[in-house]
Amino acid sequence: MMYQQIKTGLISYFILLLLFEVLVSPPLWAKVFDTEANGDQMPQLSTTEGDRWWLPFLKKENNSFYLYSDNCQKLEHHFEVLKASNQSESKLSFTCEATNQCKEELNCRTPAPNFLKKVNVGSLLDDYVVKNHLRVQDGVNCWNNVLLFHGEVKKERFVSAREFHAFVTDRQKCQQVTSENEIRYGTVVAIRDKNELKFDPQGGGELHGFFLVTEDLVFSKNGPNATYPYELQPIERIWATFSVPELCREFNVPESCRTYATYYNCKAED
């Protein structure tokens, strides 16, 4: 009898330990890409092409921000998209007055591990992204991140699904995006789940929200507690985290999709 009690107690202990690790520990990418914690240490993750879900990523170095990827063409594309965005035009004209400096920024340098390339994008990012990237905050969720960026709310707080849904569906504030040509810096993406809609119809089935920086780079807070930092991250990570099938990320969502994405362009409040 005593042996059985000890055995049951040990099993319960290890289950609680595992739950603590999952719920409290920061996600892998937050540990790996936290410049303050890791200094110049580079991510020790898979180097196999096709298994690089964590690329591209942003890292602060020498008081600027560098975008890392495994391909210079990808980095140049992101650089040009950011350069063309209205959010960063004034900074770029000031930072890149010298043509040589722009060319130098596009010369991808190769740090260790040797398949990674990097480019300086510090002058091209919005102040909100620069200020908040990898910052941790408890009690603030993904929807507050979106509403703060667009000026709909003025402080960090929990935002309900109903409040977020009311914002993106208000035609005075947001317009639904119906084609790729309408995508821009700051486009809001609402991930919805039809099962959530059953429990709270007024919540619109809202599951997660974030905004685009480029078409495949997003700024998101993936959870309401401090283990999930604000982060510039690949959109592929979002699709995987919230189980959004490829077909259900399109502008015309099939009826068969349970979890799907809807896109909005919203006006910034003064």
Secondary structure as the mmCIF struct_conf table of DSSP 4:
data_model
#
loop_
_struct_conf.conf_type_id
_struct_conf.id
_struct_conf.beg_label_comp_id
_struct_conf.beg_label_asym_id
_struct_conf.beg_label_seq_id
_struct_conf.end_label_comp_id
_struct_conf.end_label_asym_id
_struct_conf.end_label_seq_id
HELX_RH_AL_P HELX_RH_AL_P1 MET A 2 VAL A 24
BEND BEND1 SER A 25 SER A 25
HELX_LH_PP_P HELX_LH_PP_P1 PRO A 26 PRO A 27
HELX_RH_AL_P HELX_RH_AL_P2 LEU A 28 VAL A 32
TURN_TY1_P TURN_TY1_P1 PHE A 33 PHE A 33
HELX_RH_AL_P HELX_RH_AL_P3 THR A 35 ASN A 38
TURN_TY1_P TURN_TY1_P2 GLY A 39 ASP A 40
HELX_LH_PP_P HELX_LH_PP_P2 GLN A 41 PRO A 43
BEND BEND2 THR A 48 THR A 48
TURN_TY1_P TURN_TY1_P3 GLU A 49 GLY A 50
TURN_TY1_P TURN_TY1_P4 TRP A 53 TRP A 54
BEND BEND3 PRO A 56 PRO A 56
STRN STRN1 PHE A 57 GLU A 61
TURN_TY1_P TURN_TY1_P5 ASN A 62 ASN A 63
STRN STRN2 SER A 64 SER A 69
BEND BEND4 ASP A 70 ASP A 70
HELX_RH_AL_P HELX_RH_AL_P4 CYS A 72 ALA A 84
BEND BEND5 SER A 85 SER A 85
TURN_TY1_P TURN_TY1_P6 ASN A 86 SER A 88
HELX_RH_AL_P HELX_RH_AL_P5 GLU A 89 THR A 95
TURN_TY1_P TURN_TY1_P7 CYS A 96 CYS A 96
BEND BEND6 ALA A 98 ALA A 98
HELX_RH_AL_P HELX_RH_AL_P6 THR A 99 LEU A 106
BEND BEND7 ASN A 107 ASN A 107
STRN STRN3 ARG A 109 ARG A 109
BEND BEND8 ALA A 112 PRO A 113
TURN_TY1_P TURN_TY1_P8 ASN A 114 PHE A 115
STRN STRN4 LYS A 117 ASN A 120
HELX_RH_3T_P HELX_RH_3T_P1 GLY A 122 LEU A 124
BEND BEND9 LEU A 125 LEU A 125
HELX_RH_AL_P HELX_RH_AL_P7 ASP A 127 ASN A 132
TURN_TY1_P TURN_TY1_P9 HIS A 133 LEU A 134
TURN_TY1_P TURN_TY1_P10 ASP A 138 GLY A 139
HELX_RH_AL_P HELX_RH_AL_P8 CYS A 142 PHE A 149
TURN_TY1_P TURN_TY1_P11 HIS A 150 GLY A 151
BEND BEND10 GLU A 152 GLU A 152
BEND BEND11 LYS A 154 LYS A 155
HELX_RH_AL_P HELX_RH_AL_P9 ALA A 161 VAL A 168
TURN_TY1_P TURN_TY1_P12 THR A 169 THR A 169
TURN_TY1_P TURN_TY1_P13 ARG A 171 LYS A 173
STRN STRN5 CYS A 174 GLN A 176
BEND BEND12 SER A 179 SER A 179
HELX_RH_3T_P HELX_RH_3T_P2 GLU A 180 GLU A 182
TURN_TY1_P TURN_TY1_P14 TYR A 185 GLY A 186
STRN STRN6 VAL A 188 ASP A 193
HELX_RH_AL_P HELX_RH_AL_P10 LYS A 194 PHE A 199
HELX_RH_3T_P HELX_RH_3T_P3 PRO A 201 GLY A 203
TURN_TY1_P TURN_TY1_P15 GLY A 204 GLY A 205
STRN STRN7 GLU A 206 THR A 214
TURN_TY1_P TURN_TY1_P16 GLU A 215 ASP A 216
STRN STRN8 LEU A 217 LYS A 221
BEND BEND13 GLY A 223 ASN A 225
TURN_TY1_P TURN_TY1_P17 ALA A 226 THR A 227
BEND BEND14 TYR A 228 TYR A 228
STRN STRN9 TYR A 230 PRO A 234
HELX_RH_AL_P HELX_RH_AL_P11 ILE A 235 THR A 241
TURN_TY1_P TURN_TY1_P18 PHE A 242 SER A 243
HELX_RH_3T_P HELX_RH_3T_P4 GLU A 246 ARG A 249
BEND BEND15 GLU A 250 ASN A 252
TURN_TY1_P TURN_TY1_P19 GLU A 255 SER A 256
BEND BEND16 ARG A 258 ARG A 258
STRN STRN10 THR A 259 CYS A 266
HELX_LH_PP_P HELX_LH_PP_P3 LYS A 267 GLU A 269
#
